Amino acid sequence: MTERAQAPVHGGDPAAGHSAEGASEAPTAGTGAAAREARAGDGTRAVRAGLPEPVKYEPTLPGPVFAAHYHLPGEPTGPYTYGRDENPTWTRLERAIGELERPEGREEDVETLVFASGMAAISAVLFSQLRAGDAVVLPDDGYQALPLVREQLTAYGIEVRTAPTAGDAQLGVLDGARLLWLETPSNPGLDVCDVRRLADAAHARGALVAVDNTLATPLGQLPLDLGADFSVASGTKQLTGHGDLLLGYVACRDAGRAAAVRRWRKIVGAVPGPMEAWLAHRSLATLQLRADRQDANALAVAEALRGRAEVTGLRYPGLPDDPSYEIAARQMRRFGCVVSFALPSRARAERFLDALRLVDDATSFGGVRSTAERRGRWGGDAVSEGFIRFSAGAEDAEDLVADVLRALDETAD
């Protein structure tokens, strides 16, 4: 799809001197003069996101800061006091993600907080914004761990309502809710909902809106630009793309809401290690390259599967005949790297996965190496026994498609 023009933002080095004067608050996303420039392309922004101003003889991206505590004589007037609260390496990463999540036309970056995992980020929004007696609307076809979250919310006296992602069905149970939680595209079914329509409806009813943006990444979709209050994602997946770290983040439109999320992170201590944060920031530089290659590969695989008689329920939002294509094309700039489909039986699906040579049988998605799995093995997803979630990597498209078709041929009944 055609990229929109977008602009890099460069803040100062968060690890450099924080004086007592004017430094009493925890650091937030940088705003620098470049934030007011015309937005550059996705690749430029990804490569430059969150970098400190250049200093002679210093590295472009400073290494991770390993610290449980910091020198702290006198009154604690600076942002870095204790390792559970802040870390300069987190700050750089948070600025970088904030630049990528920033709505178009907004001069300042959105406030972003990083977490030890995607589930830590999800939990931080839900449990910082909801109280006993509140109602929350969740998708009933979302990430597999959401039923566990539902149980905990219910135990805390929070009413949980659910509805499917497709057809904006969550609108039907929205009245009186405090928070609307969207997941689009949904995992693993790949349904898409109209974020702007749902956000407008929720705000008109006094509800907040959070969007799980994991499958899209900020280069594929900008939830805050579409009206959401929170953009939440697992950085474990395509955002970092190498399958070597766990990470999550929350990007917030409003500083007050962000403060509540920050307080929750402090209370539960769900913080990332500095090495994970540094690896994630390093990986952002290749996000546009990886996403373009992986998403093109996903489309190639989906198109190759369309002509296979044994394949049913094929879904990819980038296919023109996909049920979600119209909405996805309107609000997404990239359609993601995940394809879902079903084979006739569990046995056939397992034989197919075993026959693949370029695709690892593994859970998770978004890595540079293609992965696939039979989702029914975990339970919890409303899918058939032969349902497969396929994540396209960065291999050559011709090789990947050939491997998939060969595995199908070799395992035919």
Salt bridges, closest charged atoms under 4 A:
GLU3 OE2 - ARG334 NH2 2.61
ASP13 OD1 - ARG92 NH2 2.87
ASP42 OD1 - ARG45 NH2 3.05
ASP42 OD1 - ARG333 NH1 3.25
ASP42 OD2 - ARG334 NH1 2.59
ASP85 OD1 - LYS266 NZ 2.83
GLU86 OE2 - ARG262 NH1 2.38
GLU86 OE2 - ARG265 NH2 3.76
GLU94 OE2 - ARG265 NH1 3.01
GLU104 OE2 - ARG4 NH1 3.33
GLU108 OE2 - ARG106 NE 3.48
ASP109 OD1 - ARG102 NE 3.13
GLU111 OE2 - ARG262 NH2 2.66
GLU159 OE2 - ARG161 NE 3.01
ASP168 OD2 - ARG197 NH1 2.84
ASP175 OD1 - ARG205 NE 2.56
ASP191 OD1 - ARG315 NH1 3.01
ASP194 OD2 - ARG330 NH2 3.15
ASP225 OD2 - ARG4 NH1 3.84
ASP229 OD2 - HIS203 NE2 2.83
ASP292 OD1 - ARG334 NE 2.63
GLU310 OE2 - ARG308 NH2 2.91
GLU310 OE2 - ARG348 NH2 3.23
ASP321 OD2 - ARG306 NH2 2.92
ASP322 OD2 - ARG315 NE 2.91
GLU350 OE2 - ARG346 NE 3.06
GLU350 OE2 - ARG374 NE 3.52
ASP361 OD1 - ARG377 NH2 3.40
GLU373 OE2 - ARG375 NH1 2.63
GLU373 OE1 - ARG377 NH2 2.92
GLU373 OE2 - ARG389 NH2 3.06
ASP381 OD2 - ARG375 NH2 2.97
GLU385 OE1 - ARG374 NH1 3.06
ASP396 OD1 - ARG293 NH2 2.82
ASP403 OD1 - ARG406 NH2 2.54
ASP409 OD1 - ARG308 NH2 2.79
GLU410 OE2 - ARG357 NH2 3.88
GLU410 OE1 - ARG406 NH1 2.87
ASP413 OD1 - ARG351 NH2 2.52
